[in-house]
């Protein structure tokens, strides 16, 4: 049965390849730092279950040390800028079709694999479908663009080197959210919110949950970090237990409300600050400013959806 372990293996192989390519990139003055960083991440993906909690904790500290002490760098790009521009102009917007393959396969697989529960773990059909979509897009892209097998790895490594440590920020923040939940932060937040939310007001609880997800995400930088805290504070005790809301709707749309906060914060460095740097924008917060007019009405819509669909 195909499950989450296979997705981790696929990701681990990719990061291991990035580590090897980084070690061989003589144009990068910090190539050994890059090789160690992506190699440790590959080790986490491939053997995290066997390492144990303590060893995994040391691995994370090593990743932080490499990034924190400036151990990551970037090498020279393969090929000329003129050749890249010519290739983009030749294919035009059709290149985006490859990107659309991934969500299309993920959506089809999420529903289709449920009919064959013996093939794919029902708990992880979406992640498995997402991985299959990425593989299919890779094969189609290599066939269409007549790329060699090594080119996707080189370009993937170049992109990861450009993003740097921010590439693992979502996982780090998600872990931080879990730590906060275990430390009882959700209970503390829930006690504070209970003094603000009128007793018996389901609407106020829904608004507090949606706004809380967005605001806590803006502070933490990632909705995955905000989710365990706000769900423990408001989602579970009020919306689900007290008002008998649908857990799937509350959780799923609550995450979407949190993502609205992601659009509005520079703390989400991998989404908002890194793109500004890659595009060499003068204003580091230009991406955030451009997204706010979309994020605010979208947040209001998500709160309304919880109200109408969860109860």
C-alpha positions as CSV (number, residue, x, y, z in Angstrom):
1,X,0.0,0.0,0.0
2,X,1.3,3.4,-1.0
3,X,1.4,5.8,1.9
4,X,3.2,8.7,3.5
5,X,6.5,6.8,3.9
6,X,6.8,6.6,0.1
7,X,6.3,10.4,-0.2
8,X,9.1,10.9,2.3
9,X,11.4,8.6,0.4
10,X,10.7,10.5,-2.8
11,X,11.5,13.8,-1.1
12,X,14.5,12.4,0.6
13,X,16.0,11.2,-2.7
14,X,15.5,14.6,-4.2
15,X,17.2,16.4,-1.3
16,X,20.0,13.8,-1.4
17,X,20.6,14.6,-5.1
18,X,20.6,18.3,-4.2
19,X,23.3,17.6,-1.6
20,X,25.5,15.7,-4.0
21,X,25.1,18.4,-6.7
22,X,25.9,21.1,-4.1
23,X,29.1,19.3,-3.1
24,X,30.2,19.3,-6.7
25,X,29.5,23.0,-7.4
26,X,32.9,24.6,-7.4
27,X,31.3,28.0,-8.2
28,X,29.6,28.1,-4.8
29,X,32.1,29.2,-2.1
30,X,29.9,27.6,0.6
31,X,29.2,24.4,-1.3
32,X,30.0,22.2,1.7
33,X,27.5,24.1,3.9
34,X,24.8,23.6,1.2
35,X,25.7,19.9,0.9
36,X,25.5,19.4,4.6
37,X,22.2,21.3,4.9
38,X,20.4,19.4,2.1
39,X,22.0,16.2,3.1
40,X,20.8,16.4,6.7
41,X,17.3,17.2,5.4
42,X,17.5,14.2,3.2
43,X,18.5,12.0,6.2
44,X,15.5,13.3,8.1
45,X,13.2,12.4,5.2
46,X,14.7,9.0,4.6
47,X,15.5,7.8,8.1
48,X,13.7,10.1,10.5
49,X,11.6,7.2,12.0
50,X,14.8,5.2,12.8
51,X,16.8,8.1,14.3
52,X,14.5,8.7,17.2
53,X,13.4,11.9,18.9
54,X,16.8,12.9,20.4
55,X,18.7,12.4,17.2
56,X,16.1,14.2,15.2
57,X,16.4,17.1,17.6
58,X,20.1,17.2,17.1
59,X,19.6,17.1,13.4
60,X,17.3,20.1,13.5
61,X,19.8,22.0,15.7
62,X,22.5,21.3,13.1
63,X,20.3,22.7,10.3
64,X,19.7,25.8,12.4
65,X,23.4,26.2,13.1
66,X,24.4,25.9,9.4
67,X,21.8,28.5,8.4
68,X,22.3,30.7,11.4
69,X,26.0,31.0,11.0
70,X,25.8,31.8,7.3
71,X,26.8,28.4,6.0
72,X,24.5,28.6,2.9
73,X,25.5,30.2,-0.4
74,X,24.7,30.2,-4.1
75,X,26.7,29.2,-7.1
76,X,26.7,30.4,-10.7
77,X,23.6,29.7,-12.8
78,X,23.9,27.0,-15.5
79,X,23.4,28.5,-18.9
80,X,23.1,32.1,-19.9
81,X,20.3,34.5,-19.1
82,X,19.8,35.1,-22.8
83,X,19.2,31.4,-23.4
84,X,16.7,31.2,-20.5
85,X,14.8,34.3,-21.8
86,X,14.7,32.8,-25.3
87,X,13.4,29.5,-24.1
88,X,10.7,31.3,-22.0
89,X,9.7,33.4,-25.0
90,X,9.5,30.3,-27.3
91,X,7.1,28.4,-25.1
92,X,5.2,31.4,-23.6
93,X,2.4,30.8,-21.1
94,X,2.1,27.2,-22.1
95,X,4.7,26.5,-19.5
96,X,2.1,27.1,-16.8
97,X,0.3,24.0,-18.1
98,X,2.9,21.8,-16.4
99,X,2.2,23.6,-13.1
100,X,-1.5,22.9,-13.5
101,X,-0.9,19.2,-13.9
102,X,0.0,18.9,-10.2
103,X,-3.2,20.2,-8.6
104,X,-5.3,18.5,-11.3
105,X,-3.7,15.1,-10.5
106,X,-3.9,15.8,-6.7
107,X,-7.6,16.6,-7.0
108,X,-8.4,13.5,-9.2
109,X,-6.3,11.2,-7.0
110,X,-7.9,12.4,-3.8
111,X,-11.3,11.3,-5.1
112,X,-10.3,8.4,-7.3
113,X,-8.0,6.6,-4.9
114,X,-10.8,6.3,-2.4
115,X,-12.3,3.6,-4.7
116,X,-9.1,1.5,-4.3
117,X,-8.3,1.6,-0.6
118,X,-6.0,-1.4,-1.0
119,X,-3.7,0.6,-3.2
120,X,-3.3,3.9,-1.4
121,X,-3.5,4.6,2.3
122,X,-6.9,6.4,2.7
123,X,-5.4,8.7,5.3
124,X,-2.8,10.1,2.9
125,X,-4.5,10.0,-0.5
126,X,-4.1,13.8,-1.0
127,X,-0.3,13.8,-0.3
128,X,0.3,10.7,-2.4
129,X,-1.7,12.2,-5.2
130,X,0.2,15.4,-4.9
131,X,3.5,13.5,-5.2
132,X,2.2,11.6,-8.2
133,X,1.2,14.9,-9.8
134,X,4.7,16.3,-9.3
135,X,6.2,13.1,-10.9
136,X,3.8,13.3,-13.8
137,X,4.5,17.0,-14.4
138,X,8.2,16.2,-14.3
139,X,7.9,13.4,-16.9
140,X,5.7,15.6,-19.2
141,X,8.0,18.5,-18.8
142,X,11.1,16.5,-19.7
143,X,9.4,15.0,-22.7
144,X,8.0,18.3,-24.0
145,X,11.1,20.3,-23.4
146,X,13.5,17.5,-24.4
147,X,15.5,17.9,-21.1
148,X,18.1,15.4,-19.9
149,X,17.4,13.6,-16.6
150,X,20.0,15.7,-14.8
151,X,18.5,19.0,-15.8
152,X,15.5,18.9,-13.4
153,X,17.9,18.1,-10.5
154,X,20.2,20.9,-11.4
155,X,17.4,23.4,-11.7
156,X,15.7,22.1,-8.5
157,X,19.0,22.5,-6.6
158,X,19.4,26.0,-8.0
159,X,16.0,27.0,-6.9
160,X,16.5,25.5,-3.4
161,X,19.8,27.3,-3.1
162,X,18.0,30.5,-4.0
163,X,15.4,30.0,-1.4
164,X,17.9,28.7,1.2
165,X,16.9,28.0,4.8
166,X,13.4,29.5,4.2
167,X,12.5,26.3,2.3
168,X,12.1,24.4,5.6
169,X,10.4,27.2,7.5
170,X,6.9,25.7,7.1
171,X,8.0,22.5,8.7
172,X,9.8,24.3,11.5
173,X,6.8,26.5,12.3
174,X,4.4,23.5,12.2
175,X,6.6,21.8,14.7
176,X,6.7,25.0,16.8
177,X,2.9,25.0,16.8
178,X,2.8,21.4,18.0
179,X,5.2,22.3,20.8
180,X,3.0,25.3,21.8
181,X,-0.1,23.1,21.9
182,X,1.7,20.5,24.1
183,X,2.9,23.3,26.4
184,X,-0.8,24.4,26.9
185,X,-0.7,27.7,25.0
186,X,-4.0,26.7,23.4
187,X,-5.6,26.5,26.9
188,X,-4.2,29.9,27.9
189,X,-5.5,31.5,24.7
190,X,-8.9,29.8,25.2
191,X,-9.2,31.2,28.7
192,X,-8.4,34.7,27.4
193,X,-10.9,34.4,24.5
194,X,-13.6,33.1,26.8
195,X,-13.6,36.4,28.6
196,X,-14.1,38.2,25.3
197,X,-16.6,35.9,23.5
198,X,-20.2,36.4,24.7
199,X,-21.5,33.2,26.3
200,X,-23.8,31.3,24.0
201,X,-22.9,33.3,20.9
202,X,-22.0,30.9,18.1
203,X,-21.4,33.8,15.6
204,X,-18.9,35.4,18.0
205,X,-17.1,32.1,18.4
206,X,-16.9,31.6,14.6
207,X,-15.5,35.1,14.1
208,X,-13.0,34.7,16.9
209,X,-11.8,31.5,15.5
210,X,-11.4,32.8,11.9
211,X,-9.7,36.1,13.0
212,X,-7.6,34.2,15.6
213,X,-6.3,31.9,12.9
214,X,-5.4,34.8,10.7
215,X,-3.8,36.9,13.5
216,X,-1.9,34.1,15.1
217,X,-0.6,33.0,11.6
218,X,0.6,36.6,11.1
219,X,2.6,36.4,14.4
220,X,3.9,32.8,13.8
221,X,4.4,33.2,10.0
222,X,2.6,30.0,9.1
223,X,-1.0,28.6,9.5
224,X,0.4,25.2,10.4
225,X,1.8,26.7,13.6
226,X,-1.4,28.6,14.4
227,X,-3.7,25.7,13.8
228,X,-3.0,23.5,16.8
229,X,-3.1,26.5,19.1
230,X,-6.3,28.1,17.9
231,X,-8.1,24.7,17.4
232,X,-7.3,23.8,21.0
233,X,-8.4,27.2,22.2
234,X,-11.6,27.8,20.2
235,X,-12.1,25.2,17.4
236,X,-12.5,22.0,19.6
237,X,-14.1,23.3,22.8
238,X,-16.5,25.8,21.3
239,X,-17.2,25.2,17.6
240,X,-17.1,21.4,17.7
241,X,-17.9,20.3,21.2
242,X,-20.3,23.0,22.4
243,X,-21.9,24.0,19.1
244,X,-21.5,20.6,17.4
245,X,-19.9,21.9,14.3
246,X,-18.6,19.6,11.5
247,X,-14.9,18.9,12.5
248,X,-13.8,18.6,8.8
249,X,-15.4,21.9,7.8
250,X,-14.1,23.8,10.9
251,X,-10.6,22.4,10.5
252,X,-10.3,22.8,6.7
253,X,-11.8,26.3,6.4
254,X,-10.0,27.3,9.6
255,X,-6.7,26.5,7.9
256,X,-7.8,28.6,4.9
257,X,-8.5,31.5,7.2
258,X,-5.0,31.1,8.6
259,X,-3.6,31.2,5.1
260,X,-5.2,34.6,4.7
261,X,-2.9,35.7,7.5
262,X,0.0,34.2,5.7
263,X,-0.6,36.6,2.8
264,X,-0.4,39.6,5.1
265,X,2.8,39.0,7.1
266,X,6.5,39.3,6.4
267,X,7.0,36.5,9.0
268,X,6.0,34.1,6.2
269,X,9.5,34.7,4.7
270,X,9.4,31.8,2.3
271,X,6.2,33.1,0.7
272,X,6.5,36.8,0.9
273,X,10.1,37.9,1.5
274,X,12.0,35.4,-0.6
275,X,10.0,36.1,-3.7
276,X,10.7,39.8,-3.3
277,X,14.4,39.0,-3.0
278,X,14.4,36.7,-6.0
279,X,12.6,39.3,-8.1
280,X,14.9,42.0,-6.8
281,X,12.1,44.3,-5.8
282,X,13.1,47.5,-4.1
283,X,10.4,47.1,-1.4
284,X,10.9,43.9,0.6
285,X,7.2,44.1,1.6
286,X,5.9,44.6,-1.9
287,X,4.4,41.1,-2.1
288,X,2.6,41.5,1.2
289,X,1.2,44.9,0.2
290,X,-0.1,43.4,-3.1
291,X,-1.8,40.5,-1.3
292,X,-3.7,42.4,1.4
293,X,-6.6,43.5,-0.8
294,X,-7.2,39.8,-1.6
295,X,-6.5,38.5,1.8
296,X,-9.0,40.6,3.7
297,X,-12.2,39.8,1.7
298,X,-11.1,36.2,1.4
299,X,-10.8,36.0,5.2
300,X,-14.4,37.4,5.5
301,X,-15.6,34.7,3.0
302,X,-13.9,31.9,4.9
303,X,-15.5,33.0,8.2
304,X,-18.9,33.1,6.5
305,X,-18.3,29.6,5.0
306,X,-17.6,28.2,8.5
307,X,-20.8,29.8,9.8
308,X,-23.0,28.4,6.9
309,X,-21.4,25.0,6.3
310,X,-20.2,23.8,9.7
311,X,-23.5,23.8,11.5
